[in-house]
Amino acid sequence: MLVDPAQLRLLALIGEYGSLTGAAHALRLTPAAVTQQVVRAEREWQVRLVRRGPRGATLTEAGALLAAHGRTVDEAAEKAAADMAALLGHLSLRLRIGAFQAAALHLVPPALTALRYRHPDADVTVVDVASDRGPDEIVAGRLDMAVIASWSDSLTLPPQVSAHRLLHDPMVVVLPDDHPLAAGSPPDAPLRLEQLRDASWVTIVAGHLARRQFDRAASAAGFTPDVRFETESYDVAQALVGAGSGVALVSRLALTGVPGTTHRELVRPRPHRDIHAVTRADPTLTPLVDVFLGLLRDVARERTATWRETPADG
């Protein structure tokens, strides 16, 4: 037969208080309701469980056996409540973040500083995560949030994941500061990609989404780029430009102003990427996710505001 844990708890309380009335008060029920539950339990177990008398109520041998299991139910319920409180307390302070390199350098740190100010006890971890892996890390439960980049207008995500757009990150051309196109044009004058058809290029490695975007843009501009150096890092690309090794297409967010370089915007429509924070789609037990998302949005707004105010040569 199926055992009703509530019956076991009721018998344990009758044994503890020595009366139906005491058990009723503990359960916030009327004595009549408790009496009905005892009658039902005795009918289901087909044995007398409680002896009623003028001085209260005592348990029969069968009732005492079931009451012992009722105390086990109570202990398990109390432990479950304590464990859940501990878990929720831990989750209320936990935040596991993944971010691709440029976001980890330029978006996440200011938001972390603000989070530490608001929640000094926050348990935060940050790991490098490639954009294409971020959503899967969310689904697997290894991250609470991932900051990812998308190089197309459509972002395909697993159904368990939601995307929150942070900013539109345009690509700019990084040139040696003595390049003829840098010296021969005003800092705020955008360039056409075809003006660099004869340049040596430092690009992201072949196969990466950013490289595919660059190859498509060069093809649309009517030339095949002379790629001399390939790297996985916009920082390395800018360092190579500073060393005179060529020119590079770099995201505005990743722009670092390496000595010996300058940059120019491109005419519209210009290549770009969109940066998103991705989180679980269902309600989260980690409230710091929403807090940190708001802080990331603040940082993104401040960052794009400086782009509009800063001349192209920094």
Secondary structure, DSSP 8 states (H G I E B T S, - for coil): ----HHHHHHHHHHHHHSSHHHHHHHHT--HHHHHHHHHHHHHHHTS--EEEETTEEEE-HHHHHHHHHHHHHHHHHHHHHHHHHHHHHHHTTEEEEEE-HHHHHHTHHHHHHHHHHH-TT-EEEEEE--TTTHHHHHHTTS-SEEEEEESSS-----TTEEEEEEEEEEEEEEEETT-HHHHTS-TT--B-GGGGTTSEEEEE-TTSHHHHHHHHHHHHTT---EEEEEES-HHHHHHHHHTTS-EEEEESTT----TTEEEE-B-SS--EEEEEEEEESS--S-THHHHHHHHHHHHHHHHHHHHHHS-TT-
